[in-house]
Amino acid sequence: MHLESDITPTYRPLTNAETEQLQRQYCTADDWTLLRVHPDFDPAYLSHVCFSGVNRIGCFRQTLTLEGGLRRHSGIYHATLHDTTVGNDCLIDHIHGYIARYDIGEQVVIARSGVLAVEGESCFGEGTEIQVLSETGGREIILHSGLSSQEAYLQAMYRHDRPLIDRLRTMARNHADGNRSRRGQIGNGSLIEDCGRIVNVRIGPFCRIEGSTLLENGTVCSQEESPTLVGAQVFAREFIFQRGSRITAGAILNRCD
């Protein structure tokens, strides 16, 4: 799953006037020279932002319409960012924890949430082994974002065909290793609000995560035609949610696809 974004790579340093305006708007930075911005960046749309490490910030030209018809201009308000890229026309508002090591696409809304972070190197749930049919093991399936029901059946039921199983497991592990990274992704048009902790989770475009308690070491596959919904009080570890999934009602999930 790749981040789909038209973020321009031609970031520039802040001007002295922009730095002074950000400081007047209660923004701080460990080192202002580490902040890079879009050529059309306007500091008017940042307030009470704390920058740590290397951050890249897009431009904020659009007003977004939220649920209920509320309109908010894109920008970053009351947040702490560490080694993060923010795409064009995002709205990041009232992050009472921090956002660390994420590449955020365009027109993403993140509001009233805690921690979104990547810790160390992660495969985001890919390559996790789960036991099926028998709690004592012996019929493990390796999770990956491209796993189909047919492949899962072969992995579980054809243990007698050692060459086939070895090949399937190698393919799955190669797929997982290909997604290994120290940075997370949040795809274009996604919404994350009223959440607790999201750690080592890769999030596809147009996903809605509303009120989850904990998401850890996983992948949320999503696309505009089949958006995925993760609802209130969901608690999930080592998971892959496929496109179009709906996980709600305080579900508790561990090692699942």
C-alpha positions in Angstrom: 0.0 0.0 0.0 1.6 3.3 -1.1 0.8 6.7 0.0 -1.0 8.5 -2.8 -0.1 12.2 -2.6 0.8 15.1 -4.8 3.0 16.7 -2.2 5.6 18.7 -3.9 9.2 17.7 -3.1 10.4 21.3 -3.4 10.2 22.3 0.3 12.0 25.4 1.4 13.2 26.9 4.7 11.1 29.3 6.6 11.7 33.0 6.1 12.6 35.1 9.1 9.2 36.8 8.9 7.4 33.4 8.9 9.4 32.2 11.9 8.5 35.4 13.8 4.8 35.1 12.9 4.7 31.4 14.0 6.3 32.4 17.3 3.7 35.1 17.8 1.1 32.4 17.3 2.6 30.4 20.1 4.5 27.9 17.9 7.8 26.5 19.1 10.6 24.4 17.6 13.7 22.7 18.8 15.4 24.1 15.7 13.5 26.2 13.2 16.1 25.4 10.5 14.9 21.8 10.5 11.4 22.8 9.4 10.7 22.8 5.6 7.5 24.1 4.0 5.7 24.1 0.7 6.5 27.1 -1.5 2.9 28.4 -1.0 3.0 27.9 2.8 1.1 30.5 4.8 1.9 30.6 8.5 -1.5 32.1 9.3 -2.9 28.6 9.6 -0.7 27.3 12.4 -1.2 28.0 16.1 0.1 26.4 19.3 2.3 23.9 17.4 5.4 22.3 18.8 7.9 21.1 16.3 10.6 18.5 17.1 13.1 17.0 14.7 12.7 17.3 11.0 9.2 18.2 9.7 7.8 19.0 6.3 4.6 21.0 6.1 2.4 21.5 3.0 0.2 24.4 2.1 -3.3 25.2 3.5 -5.6 26.7 0.9 -8.9 24.9 1.4 -11.7 25.1 3.9 -13.0 21.6 4.9 -16.6 20.7 5.6 -16.8 18.3 8.5 -19.8 16.2 9.7 -22.8 18.3 10.6 -21.8 21.0 8.2 -19.1 22.5 10.4 -16.5 24.3 8.2 -12.8 24.6 9.3 -9.9 26.0 7.4 -7.2 23.5 6.9 -4.1 24.0 9.1 -2.4 22.7 12.3 -3.7 23.8 15.7 -2.7 22.7 19.2 -0.4 19.8 18.2 3.1 18.4 18.6 4.9 17.0 15.6 8.1 15.0 15.5 9.8 14.0 12.2 6.5 14.2 10.4 5.4 15.2 6.9 2.0 16.9 6.6 0.4 17.0 3.2 -1.6 19.9 1.6 -4.9 21.0 3.1 -4.8 18.8 6.1 -6.6 19.7 9.4 -4.7 18.6 12.5 -6.5 19.9 15.6 -6.1 19.4 19.4 -3.7 16.4 19.5 -3.3 16.0 23.3 -0.4 13.6 22.8 1.8 13.9 19.7 2.3 12.7 16.1 5.7 11.1 15.3 7.3 9.7 12.2 4.3 9.7 10.0 3.9 10.8 6.3 0.4 12.2 6.1 -1.3 12.6 2.8 -3.5 15.4 1.6 -6.9 16.5 3.0 -6.4 14.3 6.1 -8.3 15.3 9.3 -6.8 14.3 12.6 -8.6 15.8 15.6 -9.0 15.4 19.4 -6.7 12.3 19.5 -3.7 11.1 21.6 -0.6 9.5 20.2 0.1 8.5 16.6 3.6 7.2 16.4 6.0 4.7 14.8 8.4 3.2 17.2 11.5 1.6 15.7 11.2 -0.5 12.5 7.9 -2.1 11.8 6.1 -4.3 9.2 2.8 -2.9 10.4 1.3 -6.3 11.2 2.5 -8.0 8.0 4.4 -11.2 8.6 2.5 -12.0 11.8 1.8 -15.7 12.3 -1.7 -16.7 13.5 -2.9 -20.1 14.5 -6.1 -21.5 13.0 -8.2 -24.6 13.5 -6.0 -25.7 16.4 -5.0 -23.7 19.5 -2.0 -26.0 19.9 -0.5 -24.7 16.6 0.7 -26.6 13.6 -1.5 -24.8 11.1 -0.1 -21.3 11.2 -1.0 -18.6 8.6 1.3 -15.7 7.8 -0.7 -12.4 7.5 -0.1 -9.9 4.8 -2.2 -7.3 3.1 -2.6 -9.3 -0.1 -3.8 -12.5 1.7 -6.8 -14.1 0.0 -9.1 -16.8 1.4 -7.6 -19.3 -1.1 -4.1 -18.7 0.0 -5.1 -18.9 3.7 -6.8 -22.3 3.0 -3.6 -23.6 1.2 -1.4 -22.4 4.1 -3.6 -24.1 6.7 -4.7 -27.3 4.9 -1.8 -28.3 2.7 0.8 -28.8 5.4 1.6 -32.2 3.8 2.9 -30.4 0.7 6.1 -29.1 2.1 7.4 -27.4 -1.1 4.1 -25.6 -1.6 4.0 -24.4 2.1 7.6 -23.3 2.0 7.0 -21.3 -1.2 3.8 -19.6 0.2 5.5 -18.7 3.4 8.5 -17.3 1.6 6.2 -15.2 -0.6 4.4 -13.9 2.5 7.5 -13.0 4.4 9.0 -11.3 1.3 5.8 -9.2 1.0 6.1 -8.3 4.7 9.8 -7.4 4.5 9.0 -5.2 1.5 6.8 -3.1 3.7 9.2 -2.8 6.6 9.8 0.9 7.5 10.6 3.3 10.3 7.8 5.6 9.0 4.1 5.2 9.0 1.7 6.4 6.3 -1.8 8.0 6.5 -3.4 8.1 3.1 -5.2 10.9 1.4 -8.7 11.9 2.6 -8.6 9.9 5.8 -10.3 10.9 9.1 -8.9 10.1 12.5 -10.8 11.6 15.5 -11.3 11.0 19.2 -8.8 8.2 19.3 -6.4 7.0 22.0 -3.2 5.4 20.8 -2.3 4.5 17.3 1.2 3.0 17.2 3.0 1.3 14.3 -0.1 1.4 12.1 -0.2 2.0 8.4 -3.5 3.7 7.3 -4.8 3.7 3.7 -6.6 6.5 1.9 -10.2 7.5 2.8 -10.2 5.5 6.0 -12.3 6.6 9.0 -11.0 5.9 12.5 -13.5 7.3 15.0 -13.0 6.8 18.7 -10.7 3.7 18.7 -9.0 3.0 22.0 -5.8 1.2 20.8 -4.5 0.2 17.4 -1.0 -1.3 17.5 1.2 -3.0 14.9 -1.3 -3.2 12.0 -2.4 -2.2 8.6 -5.7 -0.6 7.7 -6.3 -1.1 4.0 -8.7 1.3 2.5 -9.6 3.1 -0.8 -12.1 5.7 -1.9 -14.3 3.0 -3.5 -14.2 0.8 -0.4 -13.4 2.9 2.6 -12.7 1.1 5.9 -14.3 2.1 9.2 -12.8 1.5 12.6 -15.3 2.6 15.3 -15.5 3.5 18.9 -13.5 1.7 21.6 -11.9 -0.8 19.2 -8.8 -2.5 20.7 -6.6 -4.2 18.1 -3.1 -5.6 18.0 -1.2 -7.3 15.2 -3.9 -7.1 12.6 -4.7 -6.4 8.9 -8.1 -4.8 8.1 -9.0 -5.3 4.5 -10.6 -2.7 2.3 -14.3 -2.0 3.1 -14.1 -3.6 6.5 -16.2 -2.2 9.4 -14.8 -2.9 12.9 -17.1 -1.3 15.5 -18.9 -1.8 18.9 -15.8 -2.0 21.1 -14.3 -5.0 19.3 -11.2 -6.6 20.8 -9.0 -8.2 18.2 -5.5 -9.8 18.4 -3.6 -11.4 15.5 -6.3 -11.3 12.9 -7.0 -10.5 9.3 
